[in-house]
């Protein structure tokens, strides 16, 4: 006896599959079909809302329409304009150019490379030694 798969249950739930003889013979699949039927009825049922709740909600809406609260529209415009100015200034200011190291000659380059090669620790470690000196 082959049980219904999850896909079979979904197809049955959406009306794409008719119940077959397996449902009559299998209590597990019949229980799952009944659980799905109850869940669907519960989902499709209209919620119970009291008339007092609806009338209070309507009064609240009318009250907000007649007496609007504090409106922050000018503040929103001010923030938007300020951000637009910051972006515009940032795009129009000349960017600082990175300083390029000008080598005077090849001898300086070779001496710098030799000095870097002869040190035992990387240059990035050297500033850390300053933190721990006493």
DRENKERO-365669 format. One record per residue: residue number from 1; residue in three letters; x, y, z of N, C-alpha, C in turn. Coordinates in nm, 3 decimals. Atoms other than C-alpha are relative to their C-alpha. Example, Ala and Ser with C-alpha at 12.3 -4.5 7.8 and 13.67 -1.06 7.14 Angstrom:
2
+-----+--------+---------+---------+---------+---------+---------+---------+---------+---------+---------+
! num ! residu !   neast !  nnorth !     nup !  caeast ! canorth !    caup !   ceast !  cnorth !     cup !
+-----+--------+---------+---------+---------+---------+---------+---------+---------+---------+---------+
!   1 !    ALA !   0.089 !  -0.119 !   0.000 !   1.230 !  -0.450 !   0.780 !   0.090 !   0.120 !   0.000 !
!   2 !    SER !  -0.082 !  -0.119 !  -0.006 !   1.367 !  -0.106 !   0.714 !  -0.077 !   0.109 !   0.073 !
+-----+--------+---------+---------+---------+---------+---------+---------+---------+---------+---------+
This chain:
134
+-----+--------+---------+---------+---------+---------+---------+---------+---------+---------+---------+
! num ! residu !   neast !  nnorth !     nup !  caeast ! canorth !    caup !   ceast !  cnorth !     cup !
+-----+--------+---------+---------+---------+---------+---------+---------+---------+---------+---------+
!   1 !    UNK !   0.085 !  -0.117 !   0.000 !   0.000 !   0.000 !   0.000 !   0.090 !   0.124 !   0.000 !
!   2 !    UNK !  -0.082 !  -0.120 !   0.015 !   0.159 !   0.325 !  -0.118 !  -0.076 !   0.120 !   0.058 !
!   3 !    UNK !   0.062 !  -0.118 !  -0.062 !   0.085 !   0.627 !   0.101 !   0.005 !   0.118 !  -0.094 !
!   4 !    UNK !   0.000 !  -0.125 !   0.075 !  -0.001 !   0.964 !  -0.045 !   0.125 !   0.079 !   0.038 !
!   5 !    UNK !  -0.114 !  -0.087 !  -0.026 !   0.295 !   1.197 !  -0.079 !  -0.051 !   0.140 !   0.034 !
!   6 !    UNK !   0.037 !  -0.139 !  -0.031 !   0.300 !   1.559 !   0.024 !  -0.059 !   0.069 !  -0.123 !
!   7 !    UNK !   0.052 !  -0.056 !   0.125 !   0.243 !   1.650 !  -0.340 !  -0.144 !  -0.045 !  -0.024 !
!   8 !    UNK !   0.137 !   0.050 !   0.015 !  -0.068 !   1.428 !  -0.347 !  -0.097 !   0.078 !   0.089 !
!   9 !    UNK !   0.085 !  -0.075 !  -0.093 !  -0.208 !   1.605 !  -0.041 !  -0.023 !   0.143 !  -0.050 !
!  10 !    UNK !   0.016 !  -0.136 !   0.052 !  -0.142 !   1.945 !  -0.197 !  -0.096 !   0.001 !  -0.118 !
!  11 !    UNK !   0.090 !   0.006 !   0.115 !  -0.313 !   1.843 !  -0.519 !  -0.144 !  -0.021 !   0.046 !
!  12 !    UNK !   0.136 !   0.022 !  -0.052 !  -0.614 !   1.715 !  -0.323 !  -0.055 !   0.129 !   0.061 !
!  13 !    UNK !   0.042 !  -0.123 !  -0.068 !  -0.625 !   2.037 !  -0.120 !  -0.046 !   0.105 !  -0.101 !
!  14 !    UNK !   0.035 !  -0.099 !   0.101 !  -0.640 !   2.250 !  -0.436 !  -0.099 !  -0.053 !  -0.104 !
!  15 !    UNK !   0.101 !   0.054 !   0.088 !  -0.893 !   2.023 !  -0.606 !   0.053 !  -0.060 !  -0.128 !
!  16 !    UNK !  -0.060 !   0.057 !   0.120 !  -0.653 !   1.873 !  -0.860 !   0.005 !  -0.152 !   0.004 !
!  17 !    UNK !  -0.005 !   0.145 !  -0.013 !  -0.676 !   1.518 !  -0.727 !  -0.125 !  -0.046 !   0.075 !
!  18 !    UNK !   0.119 !   0.057 !  -0.064 !  -0.980 !   1.313 !  -0.638 !   0.043 !  -0.104 !   0.103 !
!  19 !    UNK !  -0.031 !   0.105 !  -0.097 !  -0.982 !   1.090 !  -0.329 !  -0.013 !  -0.137 !  -0.067 !
!  20 !    UNK !   0.004 !   0.133 !   0.060 !  -0.906 !   0.731 !  -0.423 !  -0.024 !  -0.106 !   0.108 !
!  21 !    UNK !   0.029 !   0.110 !  -0.093 !  -0.950 !   0.390 !  -0.262 !   0.103 !  -0.010 !   0.112 !
!  22 !    UNK !  -0.102 !   0.005 !  -0.105 !  -0.628 !   0.433 !  -0.066 !  -0.046 !   0.074 !   0.125 !
!  23 !    UNK !   0.047 !  -0.076 !  -0.116 !  -0.792 !   0.693 !   0.158 !  -0.097 !  -0.082 !   0.085 !
!  24 !    UNK !   0.094 !   0.084 !  -0.075 !  -1.062 !   0.443 !   0.254 !   0.074 !  -0.107 !   0.080 !
!  25 !    UNK !  -0.072 !   0.110 !  -0.064 !  -0.804 !   0.179 !   0.345 !   0.105 !   0.048 !   0.100 !
!  26 !    UNK !  -0.114 !  -0.046 !  -0.083 !  -0.533 !   0.395 !   0.511 !  -0.047 !   0.102 !   0.103 !
!  27 !    UNK !   0.042 !  -0.097 !  -0.102 !  -0.616 !   0.560 !   0.845 !   0.096 !   0.118 !   0.013 !
!  28 !    UNK !  -0.097 !  -0.109 !  -0.011 !  -0.293 !   0.767 !   0.842 !  -0.028 !   0.109 !  -0.103 !
!  29 !    UNK !   0.028 !  -0.098 !   0.106 !  -0.368 !   0.934 !   0.509 !  -0.137 !   0.064 !   0.020 !
!  30 !    UNK !   0.133 !  -0.055 !  -0.027 !  -0.735 !   0.977 !   0.604 !   0.008 !   0.105 !   0.111 !
!  31 !    UNK !  -0.018 !  -0.096 !  -0.109 !  -0.628 !   1.152 !   0.926 !   0.064 !   0.129 !  -0.052 !
!  32 !    UNK !  -0.067 !  -0.119 !   0.055 !  -0.398 !   1.386 !   0.731 !  -0.096 !   0.080 !  -0.087 !
!  33 !    UNK !   0.099 !  -0.069 !   0.083 !  -0.677 !   1.466 !   0.482 !  -0.100 !   0.075 !   0.087 !
!  34 !    UNK !   0.095 !  -0.065 !  -0.091 !  -0.913 !   1.545 !   0.769 !   0.064 !   0.122 !   0.068 !
!  35 !    UNK !  -0.072 !  -0.113 !  -0.061 !  -0.649 !   1.766 !   0.936 !   0.009 !   0.116 !  -0.099 !
!  36 !    UNK !  -0.009 !  -0.104 !   0.102 !  -0.600 !   1.956 !   0.610 !  -0.136 !   0.063 !  -0.028 !
!  37 !    UNK !   0.136 !  -0.051 !   0.023 !  -0.977 !   1.991 !   0.560 !  -0.038 !   0.099 !   0.111 !
!  38 !    UNK !   0.032 !  -0.087 !  -0.113 !  -1.020 !   2.139 !   0.910 !   0.081 !   0.129 !  -0.006 !
!  39 !    UNK !  -0.085 !  -0.119 !   0.009 !  -0.724 !   2.375 !   0.861 !  -0.048 !   0.093 !  -0.110 !
!  40 !    UNK !   0.050 !  -0.083 !   0.109 !  -0.868 !   2.493 !   0.530 !  -0.130 !   0.070 !   0.040 !
!  41 !    UNK !   0.125 !  -0.062 !  -0.045 !  -1.213 !   2.555 !   0.682 !   0.028 !   0.112 !   0.100 !
!  42 !    UNK !  -0.035 !  -0.103 !  -0.099 !  -1.052 !   2.748 !   0.967 !   0.060 !   0.122 !  -0.070 !
!  43 !    UNK !  -0.061 !  -0.112 !   0.073 !  -0.850 !   2.960 !   0.721 !  -0.102 !   0.079 !  -0.081 !
!  44 !    UNK !   0.100 !  -0.066 !   0.083 !  -1.151 !   3.034 !   0.503 !  -0.114 !   0.063 !   0.079 !
!  45 !    UNK !   0.108 !  -0.054 !  -0.083 !  -1.385 !   3.116 !   0.791 !   0.021 !   0.149 !   0.024 !
!  46 !    UNK !  -0.009 !  -0.144 !  -0.025 !  -1.464 !   3.482 !   0.837 !   0.025 !   0.023 !   0.149 !
!  47 !    UNK !  -0.030 !  -0.026 !  -0.141 !  -1.323 !   3.626 !   1.159 !  -0.121 !   0.061 !   0.071 !
!  48 !    UNK !   0.109 !  -0.056 !  -0.079 !  -1.564 !   3.712 !   1.434 !   0.046 !   0.136 !   0.057 !
!  49 !    UNK !  -0.033 !  -0.134 !  -0.044 !  -1.549 !   4.088 !   1.485 !  -0.128 !   0.063 !   0.054 !
!  50 !    UNK !   0.119 !  -0.059 !  -0.061 !  -1.787 !   4.260 !   1.721 !  -0.031 !   0.136 !  -0.061 !
!  51 !    UNK !   0.041 !  -0.130 !   0.054 !  -1.985 !   4.563 !   1.612 !   0.057 !   0.113 !   0.085 !
!  52 !    UNK !  -0.060 !  -0.103 !  -0.086 !  -1.846 !   4.753 !   1.913 !   0.143 !   0.031 !  -0.045 !
!  53 !    UNK !  -0.137 !  -0.020 !   0.046 !  -1.492 !   4.699 !   1.787 !   0.002 !   0.081 !  -0.130 !
!  54 !    UNK !   0.005 !  -0.071 !   0.127 !  -1.582 !   4.817 !   1.437 !  -0.043 !   0.145 !   0.017 !
!  55 !    UNK !   0.044 !  -0.138 !  -0.021 !  -1.766 !   5.125 !   1.563 !   0.109 !   0.081 !   0.069 !
!  56 !    UNK !  -0.111 !  -0.071 !  -0.066 !  -1.473 !   5.216 !   1.790 !   0.110 !   0.031 !  -0.101 !
!  57 !    UNK !  -0.100 !  -0.021 !   0.103 !  -1.237 !   5.176 !   1.498 !  -0.042 !   0.114 !  -0.093 !
!  58 !    UNK !   0.050 !  -0.107 !   0.086 !  -1.456 !   5.401 !   1.281 !   0.010 !   0.135 !   0.071 !
!  59 !    UNK !  -0.011 !  -0.125 !  -0.075 !  -1.471 !   5.666 !   1.557 !   0.145 !   0.047 !   0.008 !
!  60 !    UNK !  -0.141 !  -0.034 !  -0.007 !  -1.094 !   5.654 !   1.590 !   0.050 !   0.059 !  -0.132 !
!  61 !    UNK !  -0.040 !  -0.052 !   0.132 !  -1.048 !   5.708 !   1.216 !  -0.055 !   0.140 !  -0.021 !
!  62 !    UNK !   0.059 !  -0.133 !   0.014 !  -1.290 !   6.001 !   1.213 !   0.070 !   0.102 !   0.090 !
!  63 !    UNK !  -0.068 !  -0.089 !  -0.094 !  -1.117 !   6.151 !   1.517 !   0.136 !   0.042 !  -0.056 !
!  64 !    UNK !  -0.130 !  -0.034 !   0.059 !  -0.778 !   6.133 !   1.344 !  -0.015 !   0.090 !  -0.122 !
!  65 !    UNK !   0.022 !  -0.085 !   0.117 !  -0.924 !   6.290 !   1.030 !  -0.036 !   0.143 !   0.041 !
!  66 !    UNK !   0.042 !  -0.133 !  -0.043 !  -1.082 !   6.580 !   1.221 !   0.109 !   0.072 !   0.078 !
!  67 !    UNK !  -0.105 !  -0.058 !  -0.083 !  -0.788 !   6.637 !   1.457 !   0.133 !  -0.066 !  -0.034 !
!  68 !    UNK !  -0.127 !   0.064 !   0.038 !  -0.469 !   6.550 !   1.274 !   0.108 !   0.031 !   0.102 !
!  69 !    UNK !  -0.110 !  -0.017 !  -0.094 !  -0.165 !   6.503 !   1.489 !   0.110 !   0.085 !  -0.061 !
!  70 !    UNK !  -0.113 !  -0.078 !   0.046 !   0.167 !   6.668 !   1.449 !   0.050 !  -0.055 !  -0.133 !
!  71 !    UNK !  -0.041 !   0.039 !   0.135 !   0.278 !   6.663 !   1.089 !   0.148 !   0.032 !  -0.018 !
!  72 !    UNK !  -0.144 !  -0.018 !   0.013 !   0.649 !   6.615 !   1.019 !   0.043 !   0.020 !  -0.146 !
!  73 !    UNK !  -0.034 !  -0.019 !   0.141 !   0.636 !   6.700 !   0.648 !   0.113 !   0.102 !  -0.017 !
!  74 !    UNK !  -0.112 !  -0.093 !   0.017 !   0.859 !   7.011 !   0.683 !   0.133 !  -0.062 !   0.043 !
!  75 !    UNK !  -0.123 !   0.062 !  -0.046 !   1.113 !   6.808 !   0.878 !   0.051 !  -0.100 !  -0.104 !
!  76 !    UNK !  -0.041 !   0.094 !   0.105 !   1.114 !   6.539 !   0.606 !   0.062 !   0.074 !  -0.117 !
!  77 !    UNK !  -0.057 !  -0.077 !   0.109 !   1.173 !   6.804 !   0.340 !   0.137 !   0.054 !   0.037 !
!  78 !    UNK !  -0.129 !  -0.055 !  -0.043 !   1.454 !   6.960 !   0.543 !   0.108 !  -0.108 !  -0.002 !
!  79 !    UNK !  -0.099 !   0.109 !   0.001 !   1.628 !   6.624 !   0.587 !   0.035 !  -0.040 !  -0.142 !
!  80 !    UNK !  -0.026 !   0.037 !   0.140 !   1.590 !   6.543 !   0.218 !   0.089 !   0.103 !  -0.067 !
!  81 !    UNK !  -0.081 !  -0.106 !   0.061 !   1.732 !   6.878 !   0.112 !   0.142 !  -0.002 !   0.056 !
!  82 !    UNK !  -0.133 !   0.006 !  -0.061 !   2.021 !   6.848 !   0.359 !   0.082 !  -0.115 !  -0.059 !
!  83 !    UNK !  -0.072 !   0.114 !   0.057 !   2.114 !   6.504 !   0.227 !   0.036 !   0.027 !  -0.146 !
!  84 !    UNK !  -0.029 !  -0.034 !   0.138 !   2.090 !   6.630 !  -0.131 !   0.118 !   0.097 !  -0.008 !
!  85 !    UNK !  -0.112 !  -0.093 !  -0.002 !   2.327 !   6.916 !  -0.046 !   0.131 !  -0.071 !   0.034 !
!  86 !    UNK !  -0.121 !   0.073 !  -0.037 !   2.574 !   6.680 !   0.119 !   0.052 !  -0.080 !  -0.119 !
!  87 !    UNK !  -0.042 !   0.077 !   0.118 !   2.577 !   6.458 !  -0.190 !   0.053 !   0.093 !  -0.108 !
!  88 !    UNK !  -0.045 !  -0.093 !   0.104 !   2.608 !   6.755 !  -0.425 !   0.137 !   0.057 !   0.033 !
!  89 !    UNK !  -0.130 !  -0.054 !  -0.039 !   2.897 !   6.904 !  -0.228 !   0.107 !  -0.107 !  -0.012 !
!  90 !    UNK !  -0.097 !   0.109 !   0.010 !   3.068 !   6.567 !  -0.209 !   0.039 !  -0.031 !  -0.143 !
!  91 !    UNK !  -0.031 !   0.029 !   0.139 !   3.045 !   6.524 !  -0.584 !   0.072 !   0.115 !  -0.070 !
!  92 !    UNK !  -0.059 !  -0.115 !   0.069 !   3.156 !   6.876 !  -0.675 !   0.137 !   0.040 !   0.056 !
!  93 !    UNK !  -0.130 !  -0.037 !  -0.055 !   3.454 !   6.919 !  -0.442 !   0.109 !  -0.080 !  -0.070 !
!  94 !    UNK !  -0.110 !   0.075 !   0.064 !   3.785 !   6.829 !  -0.600 !   0.052 !  -0.106 !   0.098 !
!  95 !    UNK !  -0.049 !   0.110 !  -0.083 !   3.912 !   6.502 !  -0.473 !   0.150 !   0.020 !   0.028 !
!  96 !    UNK !  -0.141 !  -0.010 !  -0.036 !   4.242 !   6.495 !  -0.288 !   0.077 !  -0.107 !  -0.075 !
!  97 !    UNK !  -0.081 !   0.096 !   0.074 !   4.504 !   6.332 !  -0.501 !   0.098 !  -0.066 !   0.096 !
!  98 !    UNK !  -0.095 !   0.072 !  -0.083 !   4.721 !   6.068 !  -0.347 !   0.140 !   0.050 !  -0.032 !
!  99 !    UNK !  -0.137 !  -0.046 !   0.020 !   5.074 !   6.179 !  -0.293 !   0.081 !  -0.112 !  -0.063 !
! 100 !    UNK !  -0.084 !   0.100 !   0.064 !   5.305 !   5.999 !  -0.526 !   0.143 !   0.020 !   0.048 !
! 101 !    UNK !  -0.138 !  -0.005 !  -0.047 !   5.652 !   5.915 !  -0.407 !   0.089 !   0.016 !  -0.122 !
! 102 !    UNK !  -0.089 !  -0.025 !   0.113 !   5.902 !   6.063 !  -0.643 !   0.137 !  -0.055 !   0.033 !
! 103 !    UNK !  -0.134 !   0.056 !  -0.020 !   6.220 !   5.862 !  -0.670 !   0.099 !   0.089 !  -0.073 !
! 104 !    UNK !  -0.098 !  -0.088 !   0.062 !   6.525 !   6.068 !  -0.736 !   0.087 !  -0.076 !  -0.099 !
! 105 !    UNK !  -0.081 !   0.078 !   0.092 !   6.721 !   5.790 !  -0.893 !  -0.013 !  -0.148 !   0.030 !
! 106 !    UNK !   0.007 !   0.145 !  -0.017 !   6.762 !   5.417 !  -0.927 !   0.075 !  -0.046 !   0.125 !
! 107 !    UNK !  -0.079 !   0.039 !  -0.117 !   7.021 !   5.405 !  -0.647 !  -0.086 !   0.004 !   0.127 !
! 108 !    UNK !   0.087 !  -0.010 !  -0.117 !   6.761 !   5.520 !  -0.393 !  -0.098 !  -0.117 !   0.002 !
! 109 !    UNK !   0.091 !   0.113 !   0.009 !   6.516 !   5.254 !  -0.514 !   0.069 !  -0.128 !   0.044 !
! 110 !    UNK !  -0.072 !   0.123 !  -0.034 !   6.778 !   4.980 !  -0.487 !   0.038 !  -0.003 !   0.148 !
! 111 !    UNK !  -0.036 !  -0.002 !  -0.142 !   6.889 !   5.093 !  -0.142 !  -0.123 !  -0.025 !   0.088 !
! 112 !    UNK !   0.122 !   0.024 !  -0.077 !   6.527 !   5.097 !  -0.017 !  -0.039 !  -0.148 !  -0.008 !
! 113 !    UNK !   0.034 !   0.142 !   0.015 !   6.466 !   4.749 !  -0.158 !   0.095 !  -0.088 !   0.080 !
! 114 !    UNK !  -0.098 !   0.077 !  -0.077 !   6.785 !   4.619 !   0.002 !  -0.029 !   0.011 !   0.149 !
! 115 !    UNK !   0.031 !  -0.019 !  -0.142 !   6.693 !   4.769 !   0.339 !  -0.124 !  -0.080 !   0.039 !
! 116 !    UNK !   0.122 !   0.076 !  -0.029 !   6.341 !   4.612 !   0.322 !   0.030 !  -0.148 !   0.003 !
! 117 !    UNK !  -0.030 !   0.143 !   0.008 !   6.485 !   4.276 !   0.224 !   0.083 !  -0.047 !   0.119 !
! 118 !    UNK !  -0.088 !   0.041 !  -0.108 !   6.741 !   4.274 !   0.507 !  -0.066 !   0.004 !   0.137 !
! 119 !    UNK !   0.069 !   0.000 !  -0.129 !   6.492 !   4.344 !   0.786 !  -0.070 !  -0.134 !   0.018 !
! 120 !    UNK !   0.057 !   0.132 !  -0.028 !   6.364 !   4.030 !   0.955 !  -0.152 !   0.003 !   0.019 !
! 121 !    UNK !   0.145 !  -0.008 !  -0.022 !   6.014 !   4.155 !   1.035 !  -0.062 !   0.099 !  -0.097 !
! 122 !    UNK !   0.067 !  -0.090 !   0.095 !   5.759 !   4.324 !   0.812 !  -0.013 !   0.141 !   0.054 !
! 123 !    UNK !   0.013 !  -0.139 !  -0.040 !   5.718 !   4.700 !   0.816 !  -0.127 !   0.025 !   0.081 !
! 124 !    UNK !   0.126 !  -0.021 !  -0.071 !   5.361 !   4.667 !   0.943 !   0.014 !  -0.031 !   0.148 !
! 125 !    UNK !  -0.019 !   0.036 !  -0.140 !   5.494 !   4.522 !   1.271 !   0.074 !   0.111 !   0.076 !
! 126 !    UNK !  -0.084 !  -0.099 !  -0.067 !   5.732 !   4.810 !   1.346 !  -0.080 !   0.100 !   0.085 !
! 127 !    UNK !   0.074 !  -0.092 !  -0.088 !   5.464 !   5.055 !   1.475 !  -0.052 !  -0.067 !   0.127 !
! 128 !    UNK !   0.046 !   0.068 !  -0.120 !   5.347 !   4.789 !   1.719 !   0.106 !  -0.004 !   0.109 !
! 129 !    UNK !  -0.108 !  -0.003 !  -0.100 !   5.687 !   4.789 !   1.889 !  -0.005 !   0.127 !   0.082 !
! 130 !    UNK !   0.011 !  -0.126 !  -0.071 !   5.631 !   5.153 !   1.982 !  -0.105 !  -0.005 !   0.109 !
! 131 !    UNK !   0.105 !   0.010 !  -0.100 !   5.320 !   5.057 !   2.174 !   0.048 !  -0.068 !   0.127 !
! 132 !    UNK !  -0.044 !   0.080 !  -0.113 !   5.508 !   4.819 !   2.400 !   0.133 !   0.042 !   0.060 !
! 133 !    UNK !  -0.125 !  -0.050 !  -0.058 !   5.827 !   5.013 !   2.464 !  -0.031 !   0.073 !   0.129 !
! 134 !    UNK !   0.022 !  -0.066 !  -0.130 !   5.864 !   5.137 !   2.818 !   0.099 !   0.107 !   0.026 !
+-----+--------+---------+---------+---------+---------+---------+---------+---------+---------+---------+
